[in-house]
Structures are given as C-alpha cells and as structure tokens.
Amino acid sequence: MSAAEAKPELQQWRVTEPYLHLHCGLGEGPYYEAATHSLRFVDIKKKRVHVVHDLDSAKPDLAAVETIQLDTPVTVTADIDGVDPRDRIVIGAKYGIAVLDRRTGHYEYVARFSSAVGGPDDERLRSNDGAVDPHGRFWLGTMTDIGLDLQPEGSVFLFDGTRTARSMRHPVTIPNSVGWSPDGQTLYFTHSTERIIFAFDYDPSTGDVSRERPFYVHDGPGEPDGFRVDVDGNLWQAVYGESRVLKITPAGKLVGEIRLPTKNVTCTQFVGTELFITTAGMEDSEGTSEEVELSGALFRVDVGVTGLDPFLFKLSEAVDPES
C-alpha cells in the first residue's frame, strides 16, 4: 500500500479507571437529565434505575447516587414534556412503556407492545433500547428476555403517547439505539446481531421514515450496541465485546475510538464535552482479571465536542396516570 493509499490514523482516547462502579449486571441507557444536571442509567438485569447527582466531582459521592429498585427489567428512560423529571419519567419496561413515579418507585403502563399485535403480553420478550423522536414519539425495540434462547422474534415499536403502539420493523434479534442527525432528516438504528447501523430518511414535517440502507457495517468480533450523536453529526457507537467506542462520521467513516479497560461496552451519553459510557458485567472466564473487575462500571472521558439534546416524550393527557 502506498503512502497515498494508507489509512489515516484514528483519533484515540484511552480510559483506564471507572468514574463510578456499581457492579451493574447490564448497565445501559445513560440519559442526561438537564433540569437537575444529573445522569440517569439503568441496570437491566438487576431491574434498577440509577441517578448520579454529583457530576461536577471527579469521583461521585455514593451518597449522591439515587437508586430505584423495580420488579421489572427497565431498559431505557426519557423525560416527559411538561413534567418535572424529579417527579416522573417514562421508562421502557417488560411489556411496553410506563410512567415511573420517582417519588414512590411505582410505575404504571401507558402503552403495551401487545396493543400493536393483539393478544396477551408475550412473556418471551422484553424491551431493549430506544429513544424519543423529534415529534415526541418513543421508538422502542423488543428482544428475547434474559435467560431464554435468543431468537429473531423482536420488533421495533413506535409509541405516539396514546394507548397504542405501531410495529415499524420485524423481525429483529437485538434492536439497539435509535438516533437522529443534527438536521433531523436522518434516523439511525443499530441492529446489533447484524452488526449494522441502518440509516433512514426521516421527514421532519410528518415523522415518516423511508429509504432504509446500511450506514455502517461493523468489521470485528464484537457487536455495535448503543450510540449518541454529537453536534457535528458523528455517531459515538459502543461496541459490546471489544472494549471500545467508535467515532463514526456522517458519511459512515470510522475516524476515532475510545479504548476502555473492560470488554462489554454498552452505550454512551454526552454531558457537555464529556462522554459517559456504560458497561455490562463479565464472568471470570470471559476476560482478564482487570476486565472482569471493572465490568459493569460507568466511565467518562472528555472528547472535545458536545452531543445533541434528547427530545421530550409527548404523553397524551388521556393516558397520563396523573391527569
């Protein structure tokens, strides 16, 4: 290969120690709560929502970490338009989306996956990742629940704030993050088991999607997991099983990576120019002693760019538990 043909060097960041270590079974869904300058994230396996209130400290005081224990897998959270997030937020749960009252720890379903397909709740499935779109609707994927044989039986659903959901893509095996370009004209969706990030045209006026195509095809042993988009349109894509986060340009080109000291990297979230990174736990046989010890921790690194603000979920008063 000639010098002219040589691949450019990747931007490199390296993180060597955790910001916070709660030993998550499956840390996921980091979300910046701007109203309180806090970071929420979930532990899907342990059915917990964690909130870190002390983001300005180099290391958080554990007393400043709020934990809400649920009786359902909780996979993702979002703020509700017009609602103080210290009181209530929307969550992805076992059977659909629910409103969680943070004051009491009680949650109530506002829409179930079964509303899109008819019949009872499917016990084999649970929610996974998702996000609110520019129209205030919640995109949320389903997949085989933990402990069952993984099958291509999931879907990506769209919740419009009422009691009903619409199936937008089926079947999928591990549907992951959904996000939008800065101009709101492109929707990105990661299907982990295919190792592909797909792009769709997104109509900012109607919210319709069209023209599905591969945006980035991952070449490596791991699977792309969750991502966030920065103000320049780059995707910061976690890769499960590879100890890294990828920086991918709007043209689908890999230009940077963040190296971490544990393998199962799950998702990212911007707070200013810092990227917070969740990870999942590992068994002793799955890596080195350091990789196992640091698995399930939360990491942070300054990457010199800010991320896009999340959109707020528009909950219809007709289904709001407090209306």
LUMBAVEX-927093 format. One record per residue (C-alpha): z, x, y; chain; residue number from 0. Coordinates in pm, whole numbers, plus 50000, padded with zeros to 5 digits. Each point is the difference from the previous one (the first is absolute). Layout:
BEGIN
[badren [Z; X; Y]; "A"; NUM]
...
This chain:
BEGIN
[badren [50000; 50000; 50000]; "A"; 0]
[badren [49902; 50144; 50337]; "A"; 1]
[badren [50234; 50017; 50299]; "A"; 2]
[badren [49804; 49717; 50162]; "A"; 3]
[badren [50056; 49785; 49691]; "A"; 4]
[badren [50367; 50085; 49958]; "A"; 5]
[badren [50240; 49711; 50016]; "A"; 6]
[badren [50218; 49999; 50312]; "A"; 7]
[badren [50367; 50071; 49954]; "A"; 8]
[badren [50226; 49697; 49980]; "A"; 9]
[badren [50270; 49944; 50258]; "A"; 10]
[badren [50323; 50075; 49820]; "A"; 11]
[badren [50357; 49880; 50035]; "A"; 12]
[badren [50282; 50078; 49758]; "A"; 13]
[badren [50328; 49813; 49961]; "A"; 14]
[badren [50273; 50175; 49803]; "A"; 15]
[badren [50304; 49774; 50023]; "A"; 16]
[badren [50075; 49628; 50027]; "A"; 17]
[badren [50092; 49819; 50316]; "A"; 18]
[badren [50206; 49751; 49797]; "A"; 19]
[badren [50066; 49986; 49628]; "A"; 20]
[badren [50107; 49663; 49861]; "A"; 21]
[badren [49857; 50076; 49652]; "A"; 22]
[badren [49757; 49708; 50008]; "A"; 23]
[badren [49854; 49886; 49672]; "A"; 24]
[badren [49680; 49904; 50181]; "A"; 25]
[badren [50020; 50059; 50374]; "A"; 26]
[badren [49720; 49816; 50179]; "A"; 27]
[badren [49892; 49792; 50298]; "A"; 28]
[badren [50126; 50203; 50300]; "A"; 29]
[badren [49980; 49793; 50321]; "A"; 30]
[badren [50092; 50093; 50355]; "A"; 31]
[badren [50218; 49735; 50162]; "A"; 32]
[badren [49918; 50069; 50365]; "A"; 33]
[badren [50248; 49748; 50141]; "A"; 34]
[badren [50292; 50205; 49867]; "A"; 35]
[badren [49837; 50342; 49957]; "A"; 36]
[badren [50078; 49978; 49628]; "A"; 37]
[badren [49812; 50072; 49679]; "A"; 38]
[badren [49999; 49751; 49716]; "A"; 39]
[badren [49890; 50084; 49648]; "A"; 40]
[badren [50050; 49848; 49658]; "A"; 41]
[badren [50098; 50105; 49651]; "A"; 42]
[badren [49792; 49777; 49774]; "A"; 43]
[badren [50177; 50094; 49676]; "A"; 44]
[badren [50352; 49964; 50139]; "A"; 45]
[badren [49907; 49686; 50202]; "A"; 46]
[badren [50127; 50133; 50331]; "A"; 47]
[badren [49901; 50007; 50365]; "A"; 48]
[badren [50125; 50307; 50187]; "A"; 49]
[badren [50015; 50029; 50379]; "A"; 50]
[badren [50055; 50336; 50172]; "A"; 51]
[badren [50141; 49947; 50348]; "A"; 52]
[badren [50052; 50363; 50107]; "A"; 53]
[badren [49643; 50132; 50027]; "A"; 54]
[badren [50069; 50239; 50287]; "A"; 55]
[badren [50232; 50219; 49793]; "A"; 56]
[badren [49869; 50288; 49793]; "A"; 57]
[badren [50191; 49852; 49708]; "A"; 58]
[badren [50118; 49638; 49999]; "A"; 59]
[badren [50363; 49905; 49965]; "A"; 60]
[badren [50022; 49804; 49676]; "A"; 61]
[badren [50223; 49756; 50184]; "A"; 62]
[badren [49695; 49919; 50213]; "A"; 63]
[badren [49797; 49896; 49693]; "A"; 64]
[badren [50005; 49625; 49931]; "A"; 65]
[badren [49924; 49887; 49645]; "A"; 66]
[badren [49924; 49643; 49897]; "A"; 67]
[badren [50026; 49937; 49625]; "A"; 68]
[badren [49775; 49723; 49866]; "A"; 69]
[badren [49948; 49842; 49660]; "A"; 70]
[badren [49620; 50031; 50014]; "A"; 71]
[badren [49760; 50293; 50025]; "A"; 72]
[badren [49933; 50047; 50373]; "A"; 73]
[badren [49683; 50195; 50068]; "A"; 74]
[badren [49908; 49985; 50369]; "A"; 75]
[badren [50138; 49862; 50327]; "A"; 76]
[badren [49863; 49891; 50339]; "A"; 77]
[badren [50126; 49860; 50328]; "A"; 78]
[badren [49947; 49633; 50083]; "A"; 79]
[badren [49845; 49904; 50333]; "A"; 80]
[badren [50267; 49863; 50235]; "A"; 81]
[badren [50291; 50085; 49768]; "A"; 82]
[badren [50258; 50273; 50055]; "A"; 83]
[badren [49961; 50234; 49698]; "A"; 84]
[badren [50375; 50058; 50001]; "A"; 85]
[badren [50028; 49637; 49893]; "A"; 86]
[badren [49701; 49930; 49776]; "A"; 87]
[badren [49694; 50179; 49859]; "A"; 88]
[badren [49728; 49909; 49752]; "A"; 89]
[badren [49996; 50175; 49660]; "A"; 90]
[badren [49773; 50028; 49701]; "A"; 91]
[badren [50201; 49879; 49700]; "A"; 92]
[badren [49946; 49921; 49633]; "A"; 93]
[badren [49814; 49669; 50043]; "A"; 94]
[badren [49855; 50025; 50351]; "A"; 95]
[badren [50117; 50044; 50358]; "A"; 96]
[badren [50347; 49906; 50112]; "A"; 97]
[badren [50206; 50005; 50317]; "A"; 98]
[badren [50306; 50222; 49966]; "A"; 99]
[badren [50305; 49920; 50211]; "A"; 100]
[badren [50146; 50344; 50062]; "A"; 101]
[badren [50327; 49852; 50119]; "A"; 102]
[badren [50074; 49837; 49663]; "A"; 103]
[badren [49769; 50178; 49753]; "A"; 104]
[badren [49855; 49661; 49904]; "A"; 105]
[badren [49623; 49960; 49965]; "A"; 106]
[badren [49781; 49693; 49971]; "A"; 107]
[badren [49640; 49985; 49881]; "A"; 108]
[badren [49754; 49862; 50253]; "A"; 109]
[badren [49688; 50043; 49783]; "A"; 110]
[badren [49945; 50092; 49637]; "A"; 111]
[badren [49713; 50170; 49821]; "A"; 112]
[badren [49976; 49701; 49768]; "A"; 113]
[badren [49888; 49781; 50293]; "A"; 114]
[badren [49663; 50177; 49988]; "A"; 115]
[badren [49937; 49962; 49630]; "A"; 116]
[badren [50196; 49690; 49903]; "A"; 117]
[badren [50261; 49976; 49729]; "A"; 118]
[badren [50340; 50165; 49970]; "A"; 119]
[badren [50105; 50346; 50119]; "A"; 120]
[badren [49860; 50281; 49782]; "A"; 121]
[badren [50298; 50192; 49865]; "A"; 122]
[badren [49782; 50300; 49912]; "A"; 123]
[badren [49917; 50067; 50364]; "A"; 124]
[badren [50181; 50115; 50313]; "A"; 125]
[badren [49888; 50083; 50352]; "A"; 126]
[badren [49913; 50355; 50095]; "A"; 127]
[badren [49877; 50134; 50335]; "A"; 128]
[badren [49844; 49817; 50292]; "A"; 129]
[badren [49993; 49957; 50377]; "A"; 130]
[badren [49955; 49752; 50282]; "A"; 131]
[badren [49651; 49982; 50152]; "A"; 132]
[badren [49897; 49964; 50368]; "A"; 133]
[badren [50001; 49620; 49956]; "A"; 134]
[badren [50363; 49997; 49886]; "A"; 135]
[badren [49916; 49933; 49633]; "A"; 136]
[badren [50166; 50186; 49714]; "A"; 137]
[badren [49781; 50182; 49743]; "A"; 138]
[badren [50203; 50066; 49685]; "A"; 139]
[badren [49902; 50126; 49657]; "A"; 140]
[badren [50144; 49919; 49660]; "A"; 141]
[badren [50023; 50212; 49687]; "A"; 142]
[badren [50165; 50012; 49659]; "A"; 143]
[badren [50378; 50006; 50040]; "A"; 144]
[badren [50205; 50309; 49913]; "A"; 145]
[badren [50070; 50043; 49630]; "A"; 146]
[badren [49692; 49811; 49878]; "A"; 147]
[badren [49670; 50141; 49876]; "A"; 148]
[badren [49782; 50062; 50304]; "A"; 149]
[badren [49691; 49777; 50004]; "A"; 150]
[badren [49723; 49921; 50251]; "A"; 151]
[badren [50154; 49659; 50068]; "A"; 152]
[badren [50099; 50021; 50364]; "A"; 153]
[badren [49840; 49863; 50315]; "A"; 154]
[badren [49999; 50054; 50374]; "A"; 155]
[badren [50121; 49687; 50178]; "A"; 156]
[badren [49978; 49889; 50360]; "A"; 157]
[badren [50288; 49798; 50149]; "A"; 158]
[badren [49931; 49817; 50326]; "A"; 159]
[badren [50357; 49903; 50085]; "A"; 160]
[badren [49991; 49665; 49820]; "A"; 161]
[badren [50105; 49906; 49645]; "A"; 162]
[badren [49668; 50107; 49849]; "A"; 163]
[badren [49836; 50328; 49905]; "A"; 164]
[badren [49638; 50096; 49938]; "A"; 165]
[badren [49882; 50246; 49735]; "A"; 166]
[badren [49775; 50258; 50168]; "A"; 167]
[badren [49938; 50246; 49715]; "A"; 168]
[badren [50048; 49971; 49623]; "A"; 169]
[badren [50061; 50172; 49767]; "A"; 170]
[badren [50184; 50309; 50121]; "A"; 171]
[badren [50243; 50225; 49816]; "A"; 172]
[badren [50206; 50178; 50268]; "A"; 173]
[badren [49904; 49863; 50342]; "A"; 174]
[badren [50150; 50206; 50277]; "A"; 175]
[badren [49996; 50037; 50377]; "A"; 176]
[badren [49789; 49793; 50235]; "A"; 177]
[badren [49931; 50121; 50353]; "A"; 178]
[badren [49761; 49974; 50294]; "A"; 179]
[badren [49801; 50237; 50219]; "A"; 180]
[badren [50108; 50036; 50365]; "A"; 181]
[badren [49716; 49770; 50117]; "A"; 182]
[badren [50098; 49737; 49744]; "A"; 183]
[badren [49650; 49989; 49852]; "A"; 184]
[badren [50070; 50170; 49666]; "A"; 185]
[badren [50251; 49902; 49731]; "A"; 186]
[badren [50107; 50268; 49752]; "A"; 187]
[badren [50142; 49923; 49657]; "A"; 188]
[badren [50122; 50250; 49739]; "A"; 189]
[badren [49957; 49914; 49632]; "A"; 190]
[badren [50212; 50268; 49837]; "A"; 191]
[badren [49876; 49982; 49644]; "A"; 192]
[badren [49636; 50032; 50109]; "A"; 193]
[badren [50102; 50291; 50226]; "A"; 194]
[badren [49794; 49840; 50277]; "A"; 195]
[badren [50071; 49896; 50357]; "A"; 196]
[badren [49761; 49716; 50078]; "A"; 197]
[badren [49877; 49904; 50347]; "A"; 198]
[badren [49895; 49654; 50114]; "A"; 199]
[badren [49853; 49867; 50321]; "A"; 200]
[badren [50272; 49796; 50174]; "A"; 201]
[badren [49898; 49744; 50259]; "A"; 202]
[badren [50253; 50023; 50286]; "A"; 203]
[badren [49918; 49647; 50116]; "A"; 204]
[badren [50018; 49813; 49668]; "A"; 205]
[badren [50186; 50237; 49766]; "A"; 206]
[badren [49721; 49974; 49743]; "A"; 207]
[badren [49931; 50302; 49777]; "A"; 208]
[badren [49665; 50113; 49861]; "A"; 209]
[badren [49798; 50298; 49878]; "A"; 210]
[badren [50241; 50165; 49758]; "A"; 211]
[badren [49920; 50367; 49937]; "A"; 212]
[badren [50179; 50315; 49880]; "A"; 213]
[badren [50144; 50190; 50297]; "A"; 214]
[badren [50176; 50286; 49819]; "A"; 215]
[badren [49993; 50087; 49629]; "A"; 216]
[badren [50292; 50217; 49894]; "A"; 217]
[badren [49931; 50302; 49782]; "A"; 218]
[badren [50326; 50108; 49844]; "A"; 219]
[badren [50257; 49919; 49730]; "A"; 220]
[badren [50209; 49774; 50224]; "A"; 221]
[badren [49934; 49653; 50136]; "A"; 222]
[badren [49973; 49908; 50369]; "A"; 223]
[badren [50293; 49775; 50089]; "A"; 224]
[badren [50106; 49879; 50347]; "A"; 225]
[badren [49855; 50101; 50337]; "A"; 226]
[badren [50025; 49950; 50375]; "A"; 227]
[badren [49733; 50041; 50270]; "A"; 228]
[badren [50046; 50213; 50312]; "A"; 229]
[badren [49868; 49929; 50351]; "A"; 230]
[badren [49697; 50222; 49934]; "A"; 231]
[badren [49906; 49796; 49693]; "A"; 232]
[badren [50111; 50252; 49736]; "A"; 233]
[badren [50165; 49871; 49683]; "A"; 234]
[badren [50316; 50176; 49883]; "A"; 235]
[badren [49981; 49927; 49628]; "A"; 236]
[badren [50286; 50069; 49758]; "A"; 237]
[badren [49893; 50121; 49655]; "A"; 238]
[badren [50229; 49908; 49711]; "A"; 239]
[badren [50037; 50285; 49751]; "A"; 240]
[badren [49860; 50277; 50224]; "A"; 241]
[badren [50286; 50086; 50240]; "A"; 242]
[badren [49787; 49937; 50306]; "A"; 243]
[badren [49874; 49778; 50278]; "A"; 244]
[badren [49632; 50021; 50099]; "A"; 245]
[badren [49856; 49976; 50351]; "A"; 246]
[badren [49664; 49823; 49977]; "A"; 247]
[badren [49769; 49955; 50300]; "A"; 248]
[badren [49830; 49670; 50096]; "A"; 249]
[badren [49689; 50148; 49834]; "A"; 250]
[badren [50187; 50027; 49668]; "A"; 251]
[badren [50033; 50379; 50013]; "A"; 252]
[badren [50311; 50182; 49879]; "A"; 253]
[badren [50118; 50229; 50281]; "A"; 254]
[badren [50371; 50055; 49943]; "A"; 255]
[badren [50293; 49975; 49763]; "A"; 256]
[badren [50378; 49991; 50006]; "A"; 257]
[badren [50165; 50174; 49706]; "A"; 258]
[badren [50333; 49865; 49874]; "A"; 259]
[badren [50254; 50136; 49750]; "A"; 260]
[badren [49982; 49701; 49763]; "A"; 261]
[badren [49705; 49840; 49822]; "A"; 262]
[badren [50014; 49624; 50035]; "A"; 263]
[badren [49908; 49945; 50366]; "A"; 264]
[badren [49965; 49630; 50071]; "A"; 265]
[badren [49945; 49907; 50366]; "A"; 266]
[badren [50006; 50111; 50363]; "A"; 267]
[badren [50112; 49861; 50337]; "A"; 268]
[badren [49969; 50131; 50355]; "A"; 269]
[badren [50297; 50012; 50238]; "A"; 270]
[badren [49858; 50163; 50310]; "A"; 271]
[badren [49821; 50314; 49882]; "A"; 272]
[badren [50220; 50032; 49693]; "A"; 273]
[badren [49882; 49877; 49664]; "A"; 274]
[badren [50268; 49863; 49768]; "A"; 275]
[badren [49914; 50020; 49630]; "A"; 276]
[badren [50152; 49809; 49709]; "A"; 277]
[badren [50006; 50121; 49640]; "A"; 278]
[badren [50086; 49871; 49654]; "A"; 279]
[badren [50240; 50131; 49739]; "A"; 280]
[badren [49901; 50228; 49714]; "A"; 281]
[badren [50133; 50055; 49649]; "A"; 282]
[badren [50123; 50347; 49898]; "A"; 283]
[badren [49690; 50059; 49786]; "A"; 284]
[badren [49757; 49918; 50283]; "A"; 285]
[badren [50035; 50310; 50217]; "A"; 286]
[badren [50206; 50297; 50107]; "A"; 287]
[badren [50371; 49967; 50065]; "A"; 288]
[badren [49936; 50004; 50377]; "A"; 289]
[badren [49727; 49734; 49979]; "A"; 290]
[badren [50229; 49776; 49797]; "A"; 291]
[badren [50304; 50060; 50221]; "A"; 292]
[badren [49810; 49912; 50319]; "A"; 293]
[badren [49815; 49703; 49853]; "A"; 294]
[badren [50073; 49666; 50161]; "A"; 295]
[badren [50084; 50162; 50335]; "A"; 296]
[badren [49871; 49921; 50349]; "A"; 297]
[badren [49821; 50282; 50186]; "A"; 298]
[badren [49879; 50049; 50357]; "A"; 299]
[badren [49755; 50236; 50173]; "A"; 300]
[badren [49850; 50022; 50348]; "A"; 301]
[badren [49620; 49976; 49976]; "A"; 302]
[badren [49924; 49992; 50373]; "A"; 303]
[badren [49842; 49655; 50021]; "A"; 304]
[badren [50134; 49647; 50023]; "A"; 305]
[badren [49923; 49708; 49773]; "A"; 306]
[badren [49877; 49649; 50063]; "A"; 307]
[badren [50260; 49732; 50060]; "A"; 308]
[badren [50038; 49743; 49720]; "A"; 309]
[badren [49897; 49641; 50060]; "A"; 310]
[badren [50253; 49715; 49999]; "A"; 311]
[badren [49997; 49726; 49738]; "A"; 312]
[badren [49931; 49655; 50144]; "A"; 313]
[badren [50226; 49760; 49812]; "A"; 314]
[badren [49922; 49630; 50039]; "A"; 315]
[badren [50291; 49794; 50129]; "A"; 316]
[badren [49923; 49750; 49727]; "A"; 317]
[badren [50115; 50246; 49731]; "A"; 318]
[badren [50253; 50208; 50197]; "A"; 319]
[badren [50338; 49956; 49824]; "A"; 320]
[badren [50174; 49987; 50340]; "A"; 321]
[badren [49762; 49756; 50171]; "A"; 322]
